Amino acid sequence: MSASGGTRAIVAALGANLAIAASKFVAFAFSGSSSMLAEGVHSLADSGNQFLLLVGGKKAQREATPQHPFGYGRERYIYAFLVSIVLFSVGGMFAIYEGYEKIRHPHELEHWYWPVGVLVFAILAEGFSFRTAIRESNELRGKLSWSQFIRRAKAPELPVVLLEDFGALIGLVLALGGVGLALLTGDGVWDGIGTVCIGVLLVLIALVLAAETKSLLLGESAGLEEVRKIEAAVVDGHTVTGIIHMRTLHLGPEELLVAAKIAVQHDDTAGEVAAAINAAEARIREAVPIARVIYLEPDIYSETEAARGADPEATPGGPAPHAAGH
């Protein structure tokens, strides 16, 4: 995902949410609608979330240091995870609490035209933001379904904005339904029920975001198409005759680490092997430009060793070596 595409979607969402938050708080002040208060806090939380995504994108651009030799690309994942926490705590839990209080102590809405007018305006503004996020995502989504795109995207910004805007639109419909039923029945409990529904929705979206960004934080491999391109680029059929095993890891949305043990001929000279490795690295970077860090280890191919795969004792998270005497 290009960083510029994500930034455009974030800025569009930030502008829309700031305007919507202000209008919702004005509507709450005039009508006393708990749905309006919950939606105002929701939009304010969303604005803070978009600010966090912009900060994360800026920090991720820092140069690598001796202490962080692979750079700061994962800053974008960290800030996206913070977004899920903010959305859960500030947006979801507050809305559930406010709705519960309104159900316990309902009161009639005043100046009903304020919340209705603001909700219509908010739906239009959120629709503009959602349309921008969809347009930017379509450039990268390809043939993937929307659920596949959100699960597989290595850059967190567009999935976050998509889910936030989608949740905001549903929340606005719920708020409009709660306010409408409260006006039709004269019972403010419906306003509280709508508010609780908004809170539950935000909590569910926050949990989805947390699960996806947690996976990115732990470290995800390259996509299947990228892996195939790398495999095809490594082997030249002469000096490099095959791949014994290979691993890839995203250091950031646009930075990929490639580590592989490659098979070479037993009678190749050190100079020939070194030249073959340099050529393979160049082919990998041409095929997959985001492959920034590449480690290729030459070895003599053995069917028996290849069948064993990587040494599990040397694998992070693999079985711990047995202590002496056990």
Disulfide bonds with the S-S distance in Angstrom:
none
